[in-house]
């Protein structure tokens, strides 16, 4: 008996609503090739899922918030702890419900780089390298 492709396809994490975490996606995972979970603060509670791009840069793909630290109220994710409250404030947008335990939030805009401090440090490093070369 043959099985259809739909029955063998893996569900997206958090789509069933039966896990231990709420998933707050801030960037699509399709732009990343490697992923790593990082505990934020104490073990468990809130985790950051970082993704590595083809270029080698890392960025936050999504946040995992343990269900003990937040709850769903009228389709919105509401913080029950100080850590979750701070994370929701830092997100920059209200997480909107997608399905199951999955939510989406807009990514915090990246600050303009290089910063003035980075530019100054780079200039100083170039001067040091040139001076060392001329000795």
GROMACS elastic network, one bead per residue, 0.5 to 0.9 nm:
[ bonds ]
;  ai    aj funct       b0    kb
    3     6     6  0.83366   500
    3     7     6  0.67325   500
    3     8     6  0.74279   500
    4     7     6  0.55870   500
    4     8     6  0.69404   500
    5     8     6  0.53622   500
    5     9     6  0.62337   500
    6     9     6  0.53893   500
    6    10     6  0.87760   500
    7    10     6  0.83541   500
   10    13     6  0.88680   500
   11    14     6  0.83522   500
   11    15     6  0.67757   500
   11    16     6  0.77950   500
   12    15     6  0.56119   500
   12    16     6  0.82040   500
   13    16     6  0.76424   500
   13    17     6  0.89785   500
   13    19     6  0.82907   500
   13    23     6  0.79854   500
   13   101     6  0.85224   500
   13   102     6  0.80463   500
   14    17     6  0.56846   500
   14    18     6  0.73443   500
   14    19     6  0.63373   500
   14    20     6  0.88265   500
   14    21     6  0.74720   500
   14    22     6  0.68607   500
   14    23     6  0.62344   500
   14    99     6  0.80136   500
   14   100     6  0.60762   500
   14   102     6  0.53894   500
   15    18     6  0.82085   500
   15    19     6  0.88713   500
   15    98     6  0.85166   500
   15    99     6  0.57604   500
   15   101     6  0.59144   500
   15   102     6  0.60840   500
   16    19     6  0.75334   500
   16    99     6  0.78579   500
   16   100     6  0.51413   500
   16   101     6  0.70661   500
   16   102     6  0.89353   500
   17    20     6  0.86836   500
   17    21     6  0.88455   500
   17    22     6  0.84096   500
   17    99     6  0.77993   500
   17   102     6  0.79568   500
   18    21     6  0.87383   500
   18   100     6  0.78363   500
   18   101     6  0.77520   500
   19    22     6  0.78355   500
   19    67     6  0.86284   500
   19   101     6  0.76229   500
   20    65     6  0.84627   500
   20    66     6  0.59274   500
   20    67     6  0.58903   500
   20    68     6  0.85457   500
   21    45     6  0.86267   500
   21    46     6  0.86831   500
   21    64     6  0.57000   500
   21    65     6  0.52079   500
   21    67     6  0.52785   500
   21    68     6  0.86047   500
   21   101     6  0.71992   500
   22    63     6  0.80848   500
   22    64     6  0.56205   500
   22    65     6  0.51033   500
   22    66     6  0.62945   500
   22    67     6  0.63419   500
   22    70     6  0.82619   500
   22    71     6  0.87842   500
   22    77     6  0.87260   500
   22   100     6  0.86926   500
   22   102     6  0.61156   500
   22   103     6  0.74339   500
   23    62     6  0.67060   500
   23    63     6  0.59125   500
   23    65     6  0.66504   500
   23    66     6  0.89966   500
   23   101     6  0.60572   500
   23   103     6  0.59221   500
   23   104     6  0.81080   500
   24    61     6  0.87731   500
   24    62     6  0.53512   500
   24    63     6  0.50521   500
   24    64     6  0.63657   500
   24    65     6  0.78311   500
   24    95     6  0.67874   500
   24    96     6  0.86637   500
   24    97     6  0.89854   500
   24   101     6  0.85585   500
   24   102     6  0.61671   500
   24   104     6  0.53104   500
   24   105     6  0.65347   500
   25    28     6  0.72504   500
   25    29     6  0.86249   500
   25    60     6  0.88837   500
   25    61     6  0.62052   500
   25    63     6  0.64804   500
   25    64     6  0.87190   500
   25    95     6  0.85411   500
   25   102     6  0.74465   500
   25   103     6  0.61445   500
   25   105     6  0.61503   500
   25   106     6  0.82633   500
   25   107     6  0.86114   500
   26    60     6  0.72571   500
   26    61     6  0.56558   500
   26    62     6  0.52723   500
   26    63     6  0.77818   500
   26    91     6  0.84593   500
   26   103     6  0.88630   500
   26   104     6  0.60638   500
   26   105     6  0.51442   500
   26   106     6  0.54860   500
   26   108     6  0.82951   500
   27    30     6  0.86776   500
   27    31     6  0.82415   500
   27    59     6  0.88036   500
   27    60     6  0.73247   500
   27    62     6  0.68088   500
   27   104     6  0.85177   500
   27   105     6  0.83517   500
   27   106     6  0.76550   500
   27   107     6  0.65209   500
   28    31     6  0.64048   500
   28    32     6  0.82533   500
   28    61     6  0.67833   500
   28    62     6  0.86986   500
   29    32     6  0.56497   500
   29    33     6  0.82923   500
   29    35     6  0.89785   500
   29    51     6  0.76225   500
   29    61     6  0.63146   500
   29    62     6  0.86404   500
   30    33     6  0.77674   500
   31    51     6  0.84162   500
   31    52     6  0.85133   500
   31    53     6  0.63644   500
   31    54     6  0.81372   500
   32    35     6  0.74996   500
   32    51     6  0.54499   500
   32    52     6  0.53210   500
   32    54     6  0.68561   500
   32    58     6  0.86794   500
   32    59     6  0.89681   500
   32    61     6  0.84397   500
   33    51     6  0.69690   500
   33    52     6  0.58453   500
   33    53     6  0.57904   500
   33    54     6  0.65781   500
   34    50     6  0.83131   500
   34    51     6  0.55386   500
   34    52     6  0.51105   500
   34    53     6  0.73443   500
   34    54     6  0.89608   500
   35    49     6  0.66418   500
   35    50     6  0.56135   500
   35    52     6  0.63830   500
   35    61     6  0.84772   500
   36    48     6  0.81680   500
   36    49     6  0.56329   500
   36    50     6  0.52678   500
   36    51     6  0.64786   500
   36    52     6  0.84874   500
   37    47     6  0.64518   500
   37    48     6  0.56927   500
   37    50     6  0.63338   500
   37    51     6  0.89771   500
   38    46     6  0.87601   500
   38    47     6  0.54558   500
   38    48     6  0.51127   500
   38    49     6  0.63391   500
   38    50     6  0.75095   500
   39    42     6  0.70471   500
   39    43     6  0.59870   500
   39    44     6  0.64189   500
   39    45     6  0.78589   500
   39    46     6  0.63620   500
   39    48     6  0.64305   500
   39    49     6  0.89423   500
   40    43     6  0.73912   500
   40    44     6  0.79498   500
   40    45     6  0.78098   500
   40    46     6  0.56553   500
   40    47     6  0.54031   500
   40    48     6  0.67434   500
   41    44     6  0.82810   500
   41    45     6  0.81222   500
   41    46     6  0.74895   500
   41    47     6  0.86131   500
   41    83     6  0.84789   500
   42    45     6  0.70809   500
   42    46     6  0.82025   500
   43    46     6  0.81697   500
   43    47     6  0.87354   500
   44    47     6  0.70123   500
   44    65     6  0.88126   500
   44    66     6  0.73845   500
   45    64     6  0.80654   500
   45    65     6  0.60470   500
   45    67     6  0.83045   500
   45    68     6  0.78130   500
   45    69     6  0.69079   500
   45    83     6  0.84827   500
   45    84     6  0.85677   500
   46    63     6  0.71660   500
   46    64     6  0.56318   500
   46    66     6  0.61718   500
   46    69     6  0.83849   500
   46    83     6  0.78084   500
   46    84     6  0.74386   500
   46    87     6  0.88021   500
   47    62     6  0.87017   500
   47    63     6  0.58587   500
   47    65     6  0.66128   500
   47    66     6  0.84187   500
   48    60     6  0.67537   500
   48    61     6  0.78411   500
   48    62     6  0.62929   500
   48    64     6  0.62689   500
   48    65     6  0.89133   500
   49    59     6  0.86046   500
   49    60     6  0.59686   500
   49    61     6  0.56682   500
   49    62     6  0.52959   500
   49    63     6  0.59817   500
   49    64     6  0.74325   500
   50    58     6  0.64265   500
   50    59     6  0.54684   500
   50    61     6  0.54562   500
   50    62     6  0.72547   500
   50    63     6  0.88322   500
   51    57     6  0.82985   500
   51    58     6  0.54943   500
   51    59     6  0.55595   500
   51    60     6  0.62013   500
   51    61     6  0.58599   500
   51    62     6  0.89472   500
   52    55     6  0.79295   500
   52    56     6  0.58624   500
   52    57     6  0.56552   500
   52    59     6  0.67283   500
   53    56     6  0.52674   500
   53    57     6  0.55484   500
   53    58     6  0.63818   500
   53    59     6  0.81077   500
   54    57     6  0.76007   500
   55    58     6  0.89442   500
   60    63     6  0.77039   500
   60   107     6  0.86103   500
   61   107     6  0.89102   500
   62   104     6  0.86714   500
   63    87     6  0.89170   500
   65    68     6  0.83047   500
   65    69     6  0.67378   500
   65    70     6  0.72466   500
   65    84     6  0.72127   500
   66    69     6  0.56036   500
   66    70     6  0.71376   500
   67    70     6  0.54814   500
   67    71     6  0.65330   500
   68    71     6  0.76654   500
   68    80     6  0.75826   500
   68    81     6  0.85460   500
   69    78     6  0.88342   500
   69    79     6  0.62284   500
   69    81     6  0.53287   500
   69    82     6  0.85848   500
   69    83     6  0.80160   500
   69    84     6  0.62665   500
   69    85     6  0.89701   500
   70    77     6  0.66790   500
   70    78     6  0.54701   500
   70    81     6  0.70620   500
   70    84     6  0.69194   500
   70    85     6  0.86965   500
   71    76     6  0.82318   500
   71    77     6  0.57485   500
   71    78     6  0.53640   500
   71    79     6  0.66461   500
   71    80     6  0.71049   500
   72    75     6  0.60168   500
   72    76     6  0.54057   500
   72    78     6  0.59823   500
   72    79     6  0.88895   500
   73    76     6  0.52858   500
   73    77     6  0.63719   500
   73    78     6  0.65635   500
   74    77     6  0.84550   500
   75    96     6  0.75660   500
   75    97     6  0.61746   500
   76    94     6  0.80242   500
   76    95     6  0.70055   500
   76    96     6  0.64569   500
   76    97     6  0.66247   500
   76   103     6  0.89140   500
   77    88     6  0.89176   500
   77    94     6  0.82058   500
   77    95     6  0.66456   500
   77    96     6  0.77665   500
   77    97     6  0.78608   500
   77   103     6  0.82419   500
   78    84     6  0.85314   500
   78    85     6  0.79950   500
   78    88     6  0.86436   500
   79    82     6  0.75502   500
   79    83     6  0.83090   500
   79    84     6  0.52837   500
   79    85     6  0.50888   500
   79    86     6  0.87776   500
   79    87     6  0.89753   500
   79    88     6  0.76165   500
   80    83     6  0.86920   500
   80    84     6  0.69230   500
   80    85     6  0.72925   500
   81    84     6  0.53764   500
   81    85     6  0.61516   500
   81    86     6  0.87014   500
   82    86     6  0.61288   500
   82    87     6  0.86166   500
   83    86     6  0.52355   500
   83    87     6  0.62878   500
   83    88     6  0.87536   500
   84    87     6  0.50326   500
   84    88     6  0.61706   500
   84    89     6  0.86178   500
   85    88     6  0.52049   500
   85    89     6  0.62780   500
   85    90     6  0.86815   500
   86    89     6  0.51108   500
   86    90     6  0.61389   500
   86    91     6  0.86924   500
   87    90     6  0.50316   500
   87    91     6  0.61901   500
   88    91     6  0.52311   500
   88    92     6  0.74349   500
   88    93     6  0.77363   500
   88    94     6  0.72127   500
   88    95     6  0.78901   500
   89    92     6  0.61249   500
   89    93     6  0.77546   500
   89    94     6  0.84259   500
   90    93     6  0.82930   500
   90   108     6  0.79564   500
   91    94     6  0.75210   500
   91    95     6  0.83168   500
   91   105     6  0.70921   500
   91   106     6  0.73452   500
   91   107     6  0.68622   500
   91   108     6  0.61483   500
   92   105     6  0.80337   500
   92   106     6  0.71305   500
   92   107     6  0.74326   500
   92   108     6  0.59193   500
   92   109     6  0.87787   500
   93    96     6  0.88627   500
   93   105     6  0.58184   500
   93   106     6  0.59084   500
   93   107     6  0.80689   500
   93   108     6  0.82526   500
   94   104     6  0.83798   500
   94   105     6  0.62124   500
   94   106     6  0.81620   500
   95   103     6  0.56317   500
   95   104     6  0.52048   500
   95   106     6  0.79505   500
   96   102     6  0.86219   500
   96   103     6  0.52398   500
   96   104     6  0.52722   500
   96   105     6  0.64598   500
   97   100     6  0.81192   500
   97   101     6  0.78783   500
   97   102     6  0.63109   500
   97   104     6  0.66055   500
   98   101     6  0.78986   500
   98   102     6  0.54778   500
   98   103     6  0.51748   500
   98   104     6  0.67817   500
   99   102     6  0.53776   500
   99   103     6  0.72350   500
  100   103     6  0.85187   500
  105   108     6  0.89687   500
  106   109     6  0.86112   500
  107   110     6  0.85476   500
  110   113     6  0.83696   500
  111   114     6  0.88004   500
  111   115     6  0.83397   500
  112   115     6  0.65853   500
  113   116     6  0.83543   500
  113   118     6  0.81524   500
  114   117     6  0.79138   500
  114   118     6  0.56830   500
  114   119     6  0.61571   500
  115   118     6  0.51360   500
  115   119     6  0.62851   500
  115   120     6  0.86867   500
  116   119     6  0.50770   500
  116   120     6  0.61625   500
  116   121     6  0.86134   500
  117   120     6  0.51423   500
  117   121     6  0.61373   500
  117   122     6  0.85571   500
  118   121     6  0.51347   500
  118   122     6  0.60857   500
  118   123     6  0.86559   500
  119   122     6  0.51384   500
  119   123     6  0.62676   500
  119   124     6  0.87169   500
  120   123     6  0.51975   500
  120   124     6  0.62773   500
  120   125     6  0.86772   500
  121   124     6  0.51058   500
  121   125     6  0.61243   500
  121   126     6  0.86388   500
  122   125     6  0.50843   500
  122   126     6  0.62060   500
  122   127     6  0.86746   500
  123   126     6  0.51872   500
  123   127     6  0.62995   500
  123   128     6  0.87351   500
  124   127     6  0.51130   500
  124   128     6  0.62275   500
  124   129     6  0.86812   500
  125   128     6  0.50499   500
  125   129     6  0.61622   500
  125   130     6  0.85968   500
  126   129     6  0.50963   500
  126   130     6  0.61285   500
  126   131     6  0.85508   500
  127   130     6  0.51232   500
  127   131     6  0.60932   500
  127   132     6  0.85917   500
  128   131     6  0.51177   500
  128   132     6  0.61609   500
  128   133     6  0.86358   500
  129   132     6  0.51355   500
  129   133     6  0.62142   500
  129   134     6  0.88062   500
  130   133     6  0.50842   500
  130   134     6  0.63444   500
  130   135     6  0.89717   500
  131   134     6  0.52662   500
  131   135     6  0.65694   500
  132   135     6  0.54989   500
